[in-house]
Amino acid sequence: LMAQGTGLVIPDDGLLDVTIQTSESMAERLDAMAHLLGAAMVQRPTEADTVLRFRARNVELHTNSKHKIVIDGEVLPAAKRFSFSILPRALNVVAPLTTD
């Protein structure tokens, strides 16, 4: 799960911005990461074919083997299943005003 999500995070929409990188080879993974970094810098969605993006209130991740994942700099214990959900308006977010 990456904060970049669909390009521009909306901090108060009550949704998780989810990005999934589906590459199988190391070269494809590096290419996808470069696309994600570039897209994050210009605050636009990536156009990489190996990157899926969506918003959701709940996300469950199931894998065949145990994996460790990092959320906000914290390493979670290795597991085959992870579940994430959002609590709308649970945090006070300070963000600059937009001029859209």
Secondary structure per residue as TSV (DSSP state, phi and psi in degrees):
chain	resnum	aa	ss	phi	psi
A	1	L	-	360.0	130.3
A	2	M	-	-125.4	145.3
A	3	A	T	-66.3	-21.3
A	4	Q	T	-63.8	-39.4
A	5	G	T	54.5	-125.7
A	6	T	T	-87.3	8.1
A	7	G	S	128.9	-55.2
A	8	L	S	-129.7	112.6
A	9	V	-	-70.3	134.4
A	10	I	-	-104.3	104.1
A	11	P	T	-64.7	-20.6
A	12	D	T	-117.4	23.7
A	13	D	S	-86.2	-6.1
A	14	G	S	73.5	20.5
A	15	L	-	-127.4	148.5
A	16	L	E	-83.4	135.5
A	17	D	E	-94.6	116.6
A	18	V	E	-112.9	133.0
A	19	T	E	-126.0	127.1
A	20	I	E	-121.3	126.6
A	21	Q	E	-100.3	120.8
A	22	T	-	-106.5	9.0
A	23	S	-	-61.7	147.5
A	24	E	-	-103.7	-36.4
A	25	S	S	-92.6	158.1
A	26	M	H	-62.3	-39.5
A	27	A	H	-62.0	-42.9
A	28	E	H	-65.1	-38.5
A	29	R	H	-63.4	-45.1
A	30	L	H	-63.6	-40.2
A	31	D	H	-63.3	-44.5
A	32	A	H	-63.4	-41.2
A	33	M	H	-63.9	-38.7
A	34	A	H	-63.6	-42.0
A	35	H	H	-62.3	-43.1
A	36	L	H	-64.1	-43.0
A	37	L	H	-62.5	-47.2
A	38	G	H	-61.4	-42.7
A	39	A	H	-65.0	-39.3
A	40	A	H	-64.8	-37.3
A	41	M	H	-66.2	-33.5
A	42	V	T	-102.0	6.1
A	43	Q	T	53.1	50.9
A	44	R	S	-135.3	155.2
A	45	P	-	-64.0	147.3
A	46	T	-	-74.7	152.1
A	47	E	-	-103.1	8.2
A	48	A	-	-64.4	134.1
A	49	D	T	-67.2	-22.2
A	50	T	T	-96.1	14.3
A	51	V	E	-121.3	123.2
A	52	L	E	-102.9	141.2
A	53	R	E	-135.0	139.1
A	54	F	E	-162.8	167.9
A	55	R	E	-116.7	144.5
A	56	A	E	-156.3	157.2
A	57	R	S	-83.4	-31.0
A	58	N	E	-135.7	145.2
A	59	V	E	-138.1	131.8
A	60	E	E	-118.7	134.6
A	61	L	E	-118.6	121.2
A	62	H	E	-119.3	132.2
A	63	T	E	-129.7	163.1
A	64	N	E	-78.1	-27.7
A	65	S	E	-129.9	164.0
A	66	K	E	-69.8	140.1
A	67	H	E	-136.3	148.5
A	68	K	-	-94.2	143.7
A	69	I	-	-130.4	158.1
A	70	V	E	-114.9	125.8
A	71	I	E	-123.8	120.2
A	72	D	T	49.5	41.3
A	73	G	T	83.1	-2.8
A	74	E	E	-101.3	128.0
A	75	V	E	-84.8	121.2
A	76	L	-	-85.5	151.2
A	77	P	-	-57.9	147.8
A	78	A	-	-60.1	135.9
A	79	A	E	-156.3	165.8
A	80	K	E	-95.6	-13.7
A	81	R	E	-139.4	133.0
A	82	F	E	-130.5	145.2
A	83	S	E	-132.5	132.4
A	84	F	E	-129.6	140.7
A	85	S	E	-144.6	161.6
A	86	I	-	-108.8	142.6
A	87	L	-	-110.4	97.6
A	88	P	T	-55.5	136.7
A	89	R	T	62.1	23.4
A	90	A	-	-81.0	-19.2
A	91	L	S	-120.6	147.7
A	92	N	-	-89.2	120.1
A	93	V	-	-110.0	128.4
A	94	V	-	-104.6	118.4
A	95	A	-	-139.7	151.3
A	96	P	-	-65.4	150.2
A	97	L	-	-67.7	143.6
A	98	T	-	-97.4	154.7
A	99	T	-	-111.3	29.6
A	100	D	-	-72.2	360.0
